[in-house]
């Protein structure tokens, strides 16, 4: 059994727990740690977990809303931390005391009951990775920070039963926002963040009969609206059998079965 829970998703911080259960074995992966340590502990507590129950941490890239308390958490709990060499280098001198593990594009990571497959994405970071997670029976695609889709991205998202998918902004709201021009260009550019229509196009491309859940993530508080996200995804996917949910910036999501 595979399930996941967003602990919060937005420009102020991102973290997601993925859990695989098989027989008596439970494997838990924390994807990103974009909060302070006390806040992350509290969010894990609301999910019914303690940090000591995590088996590994995966960091997608070095931006503050994703790296957050990763080092503090890893050292306190002695949890291995997976990230790309580029992400690690972008952090500067950062000693993980032997807990750092190198994640590479298209090289599987075996965490026992959970198999993780990282893949590169176009984003304005040193060597960003997104990932899929599988328990051997079900597959979750995590795609929360990128500026545009690629054939490489789409290939890795094939045959997923669930997606955690960035729907960052509505272009009209972004254009009318109080953001400075350089930031509008960065967010809306090819290495920034996904607009609703672009995210919907990805979901439509990888849709198949087994895809039953799409959770929209990383919504901009200023430049997006949940109703716009739902409308874009519903129009693209056109299936009453497919559930569309929104990851809240503060509350995240309940546990979602894959």
Secondary structure, 3 states (H helix, E strand, C coil): CEEEEEEEEECCEEEEEEEEEECCEEEEEEECCCCCHHHHHHHHHHCCCCHHHCCEEECCCCCHHHHCCHHHHHHHHCCEEEECHHHHHHCCCCCCCCCEEECCCCCEEECCCCEEEEEECECCCCCCEEEEEECCCCEEEEECCCCECCHHHHHHCCCCCEEEEECCECHHHHHHCCCCHHHHHHHHCCCCCCEHHHHHHHHHHHCCCCCCEEEEECCCCCCCCHHHHHHHHHHHHCCCCCEEEECECCCECCCEEC
